[in-house]
Amino acid sequence: MAVRLEIIARSTTNEARLGRLHTPHGVVETPAFMPVATAGSVKGVWPEQVRQVGSQMILGNAYHLMLRPGAERVAEFGGLHRFMRWDGPILTDSGGYQAFSMSNLLKIDDDGFTFRSIVDGRRIRLDPVSCMRVQNQLGADVAMPLDDCPPAGADRPRVELALERTRRWLAACVESHARREDQALFGIVQGGTHPELRARSLAEVVAFDLPGYAIGGVAVGEGTAEIHRTVAETAPQLPADRPRYLMGVGYERDIVAAVAAGVDLFDCVLPTRSGRNARVFTRAGALNLRNAIHARDSRPIEEGCDCPGCAGGFSRAYLRHLFAAGEMLGPTIASVHNLRHYQRLLLDIRQAIKQDAWSCLETAWPVLAAASEGSADRPADPSSD
């Protein structure tokens, strides 16, 4: 297999596990959080900075790269790793969610999506074969199949239709995957918030015996409790020797709950999207750097944080000034801080599993206890930044 998960330790109090994901471009210590590089760039941040804050693996989006500059162009430059100058592992999302949610969708049918490009208005067809052709050209370590992700609150017939499409499209992706030796194709479990449909989808997807599996269709509008319940019911049922990936999640509380259910990989746009909008994360909760309370605050974003911004002595007052003045440095410092915040969380999670001291997490991360129920602040598209 192109990727392999090695389990190092397990928690005795929940399903959390510590591991190493072996890929063609290096080893990833799991559980791991992947920053989102939608169009081949983690917005506003140099690849060296992405690595500096502790990121091991990143996510690119096949939909956006297919539209611009085009998968063929990326392939001409030796693939996505060389094109964007990132030498670590990469996962590419199939683009099906974006075709459904972001574009002028013309039609979704049993064979794929027909939509108009957000770049130039061209009529484009995305089906399992073209999805795999694009990702084979991009050359990421992990590719995701085309799937049908119904919106939150979809009725049962719509969810059942999504399951049938997801199964058939996965079969077509497996058949057309041309780089099995150096690119792992994961399967995606759908089913909405219906436990019996999740179980059906899981059985159908696992039957393909793939290198890894993802839980899709959560964090698309559900409340926190529904997300946690769905993940807790699904993750432990996935093969224990394969990596488990929760797509598009999320906030600290969501990640910790999912790790406790046995999930290994995460991605979300929150660190950089929030950073560009002056919202920064701390162990105690989020701050809005635009607020007047920070105008004379000489403290860094978070005392004790080792990100370049905090360790470099940049004050909240200075950062507020940068945002007020429209200076690009403000969003960059805030984004880098947020990326480091997430990597520090994952470091502590891995340490808690290694030491079998899961209960220490809430003490070290008050935000986990303070987080409230609700999903109003969740990004509309958690996988595209």
Secondary structure, 3 states (H helix, E strand, C coil): CCCEEEEEEECCCCCCEEEEEEECCEEEEECEEECECCCCCCCCCCHHHHHHCCCCCEEEEHHHHHHCCCHHHHHHCCCHHHHHCCCCCEEEECCHHHHHHCCEEEEEECCEEEEECCCCCCEEEECHHHHHHHHHHHCCCEECCCCCCCCCCCCHHHHHHHHHHHHHHHHHHHHHCCCCCCCEECEEECCCCCHHHHHHHHHHHHCCCCCCEEECCCCCCCCHHHHHHHHHHHHHHCCCCCCEEECCCCCHHHHHHHHHCCCCEEECCHHHHHHHCCEEEECCEEEECCCHHHCCCCCCCCCCCCCHHHHCCCCHHHHHHHHHHCCCHHHHHHHHHHHHHHHHHHHHHHHHHHCCCCCHHHHHCHHHHHCCCCCCCCCCCCCCC
